[in-house]
Amino acid sequence: MPRLRLLVVLGFLVLLGAQAERDKRSYGGAARVVLEIDGVGSAAVSNITGGNVAADVIVEPATGSGFAQKRLGQPHVVPVTVEVTVGDLLPWITQTLGGAGQTVNGRILEFDPSNSIVAERQFNNATLTEVAFPALDGSSKEPARMKLTFQPQNISTKPASGGGKVPPIGDGKSKRPMASAFRVTIPGVDCTGVARVEPITIMFKGSNTASGGGRDAQGPKNSAETVAGDLVLSVADSKAGGFTEWHDRSVVRGDTSNAEKTATVELLTPDLKNSILTLEAQGVGIVTLRQPAQAAGAEAVRRVEAQMYVEQWRVK
């Protein structure tokens, strides 16, 4: 009897394993996600958040029960944030930076390994609200990915069709940048000691306040106001002389004549010979020099961190 019972258990486990393999082939674990923007292109997404419809909660004054009363208010689409390879969907970024700020339509598609669509969300009248270029570090082995945040006016989920195919990603020719391959240039300042560039963020203020429709739905409100994030560099102390001189003249001694400069941050091919993408900064002024955080007793090259404000970023 014990032998028979063991054979039954083993047979059951074999059946479970076979079913698991069928499920794996059918659904393939994690699906691939693609963001498709009409008239712009498509990008493979490595991370995505938002895109759901939520309602504001309105709190009313407390009644005799002692508890505040609550009710649903204005519905809205939660902004979507996606992480994509630097360079993908670049026309959308450059158009917005140029002040065009047009709304776009598109889809968020999920594919299984057989390239069948397992989920689809369609959105309309979406406006780009923030671009966050990645941290660049000479010691990194990660690809350079940026975060795009956009605000759709409305979004809807379609039933999985099971058909379709993955749209082309990029132009199929461009080399994918690595976070370790970069070059920083500031005229008059030695930047050969720059070891790290902190994430660069560009925000498009008031680009689009939208709702999911229904109660008091509002359309997109466009604005050309753009806020350029700071440029923060980690520089080897032995090569930070140009930054020290700039800081001493502009900040310590208060000489603001010719205090602003230009700067470029280039993402390079792995051989460091050619530029894949260039960020150009205008109206760059140094704010401070400080010691970056470092664990006690850690053996590392001594560095200083230079923080600079930027009035305008351009993408090439």
N, C-alpha and C positions, 0 to 999 in steps of 0.2 A: 504493500500500500504506500509506504513512504516513497518508493521508487516511482510509482505511478503518479503520485501527487507532484513529485519533482518534474516529471516529464510534462505534466499539464501546465505547470507554472512556466517552464521554459518555452513551451509552445505559445503561451499567451504573450510572453515577452517578445518573442520573434514577431508575432502579429503586430504588436505595438510599434516595434521598430520599423516594420514595413510601412505601416500607416504614417509614421513620422516622416519617412523618406518621401512618401507620396505628397504629404503636406508641404514638405520642404521644396519639392519640385513645383508644386502648384503655386505657393506663395513666396518662396525664396527668402524668407526672413525679411530684413529691412528693405523697403522699396527705394528706388532711386527717385529723387525729386528734381523736377525741371521747372524753372520759371520762364514763361514765354510772354514777351511783350510785343504786342502788335506793332509792326512797322519798325521795330528796333532789333530784335533777335531773341535768342534763348541763352540760358545759363544753367549749368548744373549747380544744384544747391546742396551744400554740405550741412547746413543747419537752418532751421526756419522756426519762427515763433509768430504768434498773433494770427490775424485773419478771421477771428471769430466775431460774431455780433453780440454786443453786450448792451445793457441798459443802465443808465445812471440810476442811483437810488436816492430819492428825495426824502429827507427826514423832516417830519412835522413836529410841532411842539407836543410835549407830553400831555396826555389826558389824565383823567382821574385815576387810571391804573398805575400811573407813575412811569410807564414806559413810553418812549417816543414812538410815534406812528411813522411807518415807512410805506412808500409806494414807488412804483416804477416811473421813471422819467424818460428822458430823451434816449432813444437807441442810437448806437454808433458802432462802426466797424473798428475793432482794435487794430492799430497800425501793424503792418507786416514787416518783420525784419528777417532778411535772408543773408546768408554768408556765401559769397561766390568768389571765383578766382579773379584777382585783380586784372582788369582789362575787359572782362565780359560786360555787356550792356553799356559800354563806354559812351555811345551816342546819347543815351538818356542823361548821363551825368553831365556831359559837356553842354548839351542843350539847356539844362537847368541852370548850370553855372553861367551860361551866357544870357540868362534872364528870360529865356523863352518860357520855361515852366509849364509846358503843355501837359494836360492830363492824358493818360494812356489807358488802354484796355489790355487785358491779358488773361493768362491762365496759370494755375499752379497744378502741375500734373505729377502723379506718383505712378511709377512703373515697376512691375515685377521683373525678375531676370529674363523672362521670355518677351519683354518689351510690350506687355499688355498693360493698359491703363487700369489701375486698381482704385484710383481716386482722382477727382478733378474738381477744382474750384475756379470759378470764373469771376473776375472783378472788373469794375468799370470806373472811369474817371479817377484814376489813381495819380497822385502827385508825389514826387520824390521829396522827402522831408529831411533826410540826413544821409550822408556818406561818411563812413569811417574807414580810412585806409589803415592797413595793419601796422603793427610794430615791426620794424626792420632791425635785425640783429645779425652781426657777422658770424655768430656761433650757432645760429638757428639752422635746423635741417628741415623746416616746414615750408610748404608752398605759401606764397603770399596771397592771402584771401582778404577781401574787404566786406564790410557789412553795409547793406543798403536798407534803409527804412522808408516805406512808402505808405500813404494813406489812401485807401480806396474809398469812393463814395458809397459803393455797395458791393457785396460779394455773395455768391450763391454756390451751393454744392450740387454737383450733378451725380447721378448714379454711375457707378463704375461701368464702363462700356465693354471692357475686356479687349477692345481693339486698339487701333492707333499705332503710332510708332514714335520713337524718341526723336524730337526735332534736332536738326544740326546744332551743335554747340560751338560758338565762336566761328572763325573762318576756316578752321582745320589746319591752318598754317602757322599761326602765331605760337611762339614758345611760351610756356607757362613760367611766370617769374617765381623765384624763390625768395624767401624773406631775408636770406643772407647775402643776396647779390644786389648791392645798391651803391650809390655814390651821392654825396652831398657837396654842393658848391655854393659858397657865399663869397662874392668878390671882395678881396682885401682881407679875408680871414682864412687861415690855414684849416681845412676841414679833413685832412688826411688822417687825423686821429679819431674821427667819429666812429664809434663802435655800435651805436644803437640810435634809432629814431623812434620816439614814442608814437603811438597811433595818432594820425592826423584826422580831425573831424571837421566836416563842413555841414552846417545846419541851414536849412531854408525855412526861416521863421514864417509862421502863418501860411505855409504853402497850401494847406488844404484842411479845412475843418469839415468833416463829412459825417453822414449818418447812414444807418442801414435802411433808411426809408421808414415810412409809417409816420408816427407822431412827430409833427413839426420837423419833418426832414428838411435839411438844408443842402444846397449844392456846394461845390467847391469854392473856396475863397482864395484867389491867387494873390501872391505878393512877391515882389522881386527882392525883398530884403534877405540877404545872405550873411551868415555869421561864420567867419573863418576861424578855425581852431588854431591854437598855438603850435609852434614848432619847438619841440623839446629834444635836445640832443645829449647823448652821453659821450664825453670826449676824454681821451687819455690825458691825464694831467700834464704829461711831458710835452704835449702838442696843443695845449689850450691857451697859448700865449695870445693869439689873436682875439679870442673870446674875452680873455681877461682885460686886454687893452680896451676893447670896445665897451665892456661893462664899466671899467674904471672911468672912461671919458664920459659916457652917456648917463650912467646912473649915479656913480659916486661923486663926480665933479659937476654933474648937471649940464654938461655941454651938449645941447640938443641939436646943434648945427650939424647937418649931414649925419644924423644919428641913425636914420633908417637905411636899410639896404635891401637887396633882392636875394632870393635864395632858390635853388633848385634841388629837388630830391628825385633821383632817377632810379628806377628799377631796371636792372641790367640782365642780360643773358647770363647763363651760368659761367661762361668764360670771362665775364666782366668786360667784354669788348663793345657790346652794342646796347643801346637803350631800348627797352620794351615800352616803357611808359614814363612820362616826366610830369612831376608836379612843380609848377612855378609859383613862387610866393612873391607878392609885391607888398611894399610898406612893412618891412620887417624891422622890428626894434627889440633890442635885448632888454629883458626885464630883470633877470637875476642869474647869478651863478651859485650853485649849492653842491653839497656833497650828497651823492645818491645813497639810498639805504643800502647797507651792507652788513651781513652777519658778522658778529664779533669773531675774530680769529681767522676769518676766511682769507685765503691766499688769492689775491687778485690784483690786477693792474689798478693802480690808483686812478680814479676818474673824477671828473667834475660834470655836473649837469647844467647845461645852458638852456634857459627858457626864453623864448622870443615870441612876441605877439606878431600876428600877421593880419594885414588888412584885407588881402585878396589872394585866393588860390585859383590857379588855372590848371587845367589838365590837358596834356598833349599826348 
